[in-house]
Amino acid sequence: MDNSKLKPPEPQQPAEPVYESRLPKPLARLKRWLAAHHMTLMAIADTPHSIALGSAIGIFFGFTPLYPLKTLLSIAVAWVCRCNKIAAAIAVTLHDVMIWAMPAIYVAEYQLGCWSLNRAAAQRVHFRQFGLRDYVHWHVFSRVVWPTFWPAFIGSLFLAIPSAVVVYFLMRLLISRARTPQKMS
């Protein structure tokens, strides 16, 4: 009697996915290890301080009138400060979500900056007086944008610094509480 016929068939190992089979074996092993340990590594690597500081940096740059550079500056400063760059990018983007309130905030920053610099607010500029070809000339930039930038930037510091400090302590508190093990009662 042949014993091999009485044994149940051994379960077959699932085949490696096609996308991994194209990788060299060491890279495939590294990819599997990274996928298995990604969340554990992220939880260990990012401290509450790192995430909170990244969020505070993002909030700070969100208030400044550096419109096209906000995200890049927040990520760069977060990188220099060795804190969470993703938190900085998300926090600076929150100002884009609050777009309905930002014009009022920018006007308030400008008015606060004019007051702190002891300047009179600029006369209202009617954009109808400029043609499309005028926007590529330096004199339009120097008459419209530049005189309002410094007061707006100085005024933004009055909102950005306190907001960043509050966000830092609030985020650090919330993250620390979320990561502490809960006591079973």
Secondary structure, DSSP 8 states (H G I E B T S, - for coil): --GGGTS----------HHHHTS-HHHHHHHHHHHHHHHHHHHHHS-HHHHHHHHHHHHHHHHSS-GGGHHHHHHHHHHHTTS-HHHHHHHHHHHHHTTTTHHHHHHHHHHHHHHHTT--------GGGS-GGGGGSHHHIIIIIHHHHHHHHHHHHHHHHHHHHHHHHHHHHHHHHHHS-----
